[in-house]
Amino acid sequence: MSLRFFALCLLLGLPIFISHAADKTELVFIASIHGAHKNHPVYDYLTLYDLVGSYHPDYVGVEIRPEDITATTEYLKQYYPLEMIELSQQYKGAVFGFDWLGEQITGMQIPTDYFKNLNIIKLQHALSADEKLKNNKPARLDTLTEQQLQIVKTATPFTLNNGQYGMLTREKDALEEQWLANTDYMQIVDFNKKRDKKIADNIIEFVSENKGKRIVLVMGADHRTFAIENVKQHFGDEVTIMPVAKTVNKP
């Protein structure tokens, strides 16, 4: 809106409508802590929902596969975190899913025994019992995990989204890749990397189709930094990444 038109509206007493996303797409990346929201002293479920609502989003993206976003609550409860299901219901009609859980179930519902039989899950169990490989585990990995847990335990919306947790995650990912290189367990790293890439690709696709909107994206804390990096790389200055505020105002 030009200053001349703005002044004319004031002079004539005409209503003025200003769209919050008229010039540039606005994105908010919000980290969640899944089950840890329950009984959390600060960052509980209601605080997360208030945080999302405080941005008055045009759309909300959640960590649910696109194929499952319209599924029944009973089905969703089998596979997805509570906050993702709740947000998909609160913003029904303005919500989209961006998660990915494996190539073999693309375009179909998740079979009830999928995770039980998934090779990546079996490898994770095997890794936890592999004493020889665990003896070669970098000590720094446990330190990073403990630092992440401390952030989660005392998290506020701001401290979980200020980039510190993401820096720890990126360092941890790099160390795990070095540790598991040239072993069968490298499949775990590859799967996680592919999932992050698919999440970013799904977000980029939706944003490309809905430019000029304010879109809030809610995801597990481990995914946030990678998603931001990929979106920035793809869109550059075409989008604005909005910060997470230090205080949450109820919508």
N, C-alpha and C positions, 0 to 999 in steps of 0.2 A: 504494500500500500504506500503510495507516494505521500509526502508531507502535505502537498497542496490538497490532495483528495481528503486526507485526514482532517485538515483544517476546515475544508468545506463541509464535511459531515458534522463537525462540531458546531459550525455557524448555523447550519440548517436544522440541527437537532436530530440528525439521522442516526440510526443505530450503526455501530461499528463492530464488525466481526473480524477477529484476528485468529487465524489458524496457527496452532503451535508448531505445525510442521509444514508451513506454506512454502518455505524456501529449500529446506534440506531434510532428508530423512534423518530421524533421530532414533538412536538405538540405546537401550539400557540393558546391560548384561548383569544379571543378579545371580549370585551364587547361593545355592541352598545346601543344607546339610542333612537332608533326608530324615531318617528316623531320629537324629540328634535334635531336631526341632522340638520333639516332645519333651516337655518339662524343662526346656532350656531356660536358664535364669534371665536371659535377655532376648535372644533371637528365637522366639517360639513361632509356632505356625501363624498365629494371628498377626505377629509383627511382620512376618514375611508377606502375608496377604495385604496388610496395610501399606507396606512398602511398594508393592506392585501397583496397588490402586492409587497411590499418591502421585504417580506419573500420568494418570488419566490416559492410558494407552489406547491407541486405535486397534492394536492387535497385541496378543500375548502368545509367545512361543514357549512350549514346555517340552520336557524330556520324556516324550512319548513318541513312538514311531508314527509317521504319517498314516500308515495303514490302520492304526489302532485308535486314532483320535476320536472317532465316533462310536467306539465300542461301548458295551455296557459297563456299568460300574463294577459289576461282579467279575467280569473278565479283566478289567484294568487292575483291580486289586491283587490279582495273582502275580503281576509282573512289574508294577510301577510304584514309585514312592507316593505316599499319601498326598503330599503337597501338590504334586503334578496332577493327580486326579482331581483334587479340589479346585485348582485353578482352571482346569479344562472345563469344569462345570460352571464356575463363576463367570467365565468369559465365553460361554458357549455362543457360537456364531461369530466370534472374533478371536478364536484360538487356533493355533496350528501346532503340529508335532514335528520335531526335527531329529528324534533319536534314530539309532540304527543298532541292531543286535545280531546281525549276521546275514550273509548273502543268501543262504539257503532258505530263509523265511521271508525274503522280500516279496511284498505283494500278497501275503497271506497272514492269517492269524497264527499266533505262537502256539505250537503244539504243547500239550500239558507236560510232556516229558522232555521238552526241548533242552532246558538247562541241565537236567539230570544227565543227559547224554551228550552234551556239548563238549567237544574235545578240549576247549580252552579251560573249562571248569575242571576237567579231569587232570589237566596239566598243572593247574594251580594247587590241587590237592597233592599231586605227586611232588611238586616243588617244596611244599611245606614239610614233606617227610624225607626229602633228599639231604641227609646230613652232610655228605661230602661237599655238595655245592653250597650248602648253608655255611660251611666253614670258610668258604671263600667269599662270602658276602661282604661287601664294603661296609665298614662300621658306620660310615657317614649316612648310609641309608636309614638305619635305625634312628639316628639323630634327627634326620629330616622328618621322619614319620612322627616322632615325638613332638617336634616343633609344630607340625601341622595339627596334631591332636590338641595341643595347648591353645592354638588359635581358635579351634572349633569350640573348645570348652568355655572360653571367655568371649566368644564372638559377639559382635554387634553387626548390624548390616554394613556399617562402614568398615570395620576392621577385617571382615571377611572379604570385602570387595575392594580393598585399597591397593591390591597388587602383591602384597607380601606372601599370601598363601600361594598365589600363582607362581611366584619366583621359586618357592620351595618345590612346587610340583614339577616345574621344568627341570630343575637340578636333579630331582629324584628320578624322573623319566630317563634322563641322560645316563645316570649311574646304573639304573636297572638294565638299560640296553647294553652297556659295557659288560656288566656282570653276566648276563645271560647269552651273550653273543656266542655263536657256534655250539649252542645246545638246542635240544628240542624245545626248551622253554622259551626260546626266542619267539615262538608262535604267540605267546601271551602278549609280548611287546608289540608284535605286528598287528594283532587283533585290536589292541587298545589304540594304536596309532590310526588304524583304518577307521575305527569308530569315531575318533575325534575328527578325522577328515570328512567323514560322511555327515556328521553333525554340522560342521562348518558349511559344507556344500548345500545342505538342506536349508540352512539359514540364509545363505547367499541367494539361493533360488527364490525364496519367499520375499526377501527384501527387494530383489530385482523386479518382482512383479507388483510391489506395493510401495513404490517410491513416494516420498513426500509425506510419509506417515510416521507416527511415533510408535515404536515397537519395543515392547519389553520382553526380554528373553531370560527365562529362568532355567537354570541347569545346575547339576552337581558341581561343587567347587573345583573339582579336579579338571573339569572341561573348560572353565571360563576363560583362562588366559589364552589357550590355544584358539578358541573360537574368536576372541577379539583380534588376535594377530592375523588370522586368516581373513576376517571381514575387512580389516584395515588394509591388508595387502590387495584385496580385490577391488574395493571401492575407493580407496584413497580419501580425498576431500569431498567426495560425493555424499558421505554420511557423517553425522556428528555422533560420537560416542559420549553419552551423557554420564556424568559421575554419579555414584551412589552417595546420597547425602549422609551427613553425620547424624542427623536426627530424622525420625520418621514422622511425618504428619499424616494423620488419618484422612482418607479421601472424603 
